[in-house]
């Protein structure tokens, strides 16, 4: 997300942070199976480990099978900015244990990185390392001993534990954890945000107004997005008392948590405690019929494209609210090319938007140098060994008037499917009816 120094076009696509320039956008193109989604899965895997504070079961840890045996470790790391401070966090994972974990304040290539903490596992023993300056404090030395002997286990991450310590001396661990937990948002085709959206729409008037204006501009035929809220007993009725009791028990155990379930039609419903009462909330859309009457629709009755755009509403408003990082897999899925192009262009050129969006796509109509800088376009290609190579359009030194969409589809930049001649397949020679 660092801009190439020789590009001066579309200056509004970058901004200053911590004394360096960073880009608002990055797009990744590549053939099916090239590794685009794996890049996002790796970041999502790292995020879940940090936020949950522990490794998944050894059976769930996915390996890069081309290169790694179960006996070998894997290393994941990311450099990011949180609360106006740059950090580098990395973790080395074995089959059942965190072998090494480290957090540094990044020097951004200009200065030496500054240690926040390092943690290593040796024969089930945990070793913590803090800066010499920090270890001059008697309280920190005592905390270090408690952390090593009692709190940090081999299958747990140290970052979450240290971030929860109520001490100003560990503010950097708190900043780093909050970035993973609050600022890094990953949207995949499988994720839907409609349940959470029902609660925000019901409780935030500003967001409600933004949603209605944005939906109208999409031209979906949806006049309004509304939240239907009922006491949980009224929502479930007499026929589903067993399900209702189970949810009430879950809410009682975690009064501040939001529980989600799905109706028989597949519509998400959330259950939560609000003002001392347990309520159910469900998102619905309103349309007008030819007589001008308002009719409510369940989300399951809307098209895939409309539901996908509704999922994007929190993303759109959060780009105005702060410097969040959104990573989206298949940004164009089920959405008309002109509409997704308009959304991307609005984000990149509007001076009020902040943060970053990083997305994978197959939509060649987005390859337009009027809305993208060359350093915002990346290609992913898999080599014969199965590894994925990422390279930027910058490497081709194209003029800004070049039709890069045509060049991409003609294979000029690689990263397109290698197609065999389908005409040569002898489908007609086999009688499949046998």
Helices and strands as residue ranges (DSSP letters): G 11-13, E 14-17, E 20-23, E 25-30, H 36-52, E 74-82, E 85-93, E 98-105, E 114-122, E 125-129, H 132-135, H 138-146, I 147-151, H 158-163, G 168-170, H 171-178, I 179-183, E 184-187, H 194-203, H 205-218, E 224-231, H 232-236, G 238-240, H 241-253, E 259-262, E 268-274, E 277-288, E 294-298, G 299-301, H 304-321, E 325-328, H 337-349, E 356-360, G 364-366, G 374-376, E 377-382, E 388-392, G 393-396, H 404-409, G 422-424, G 427-429
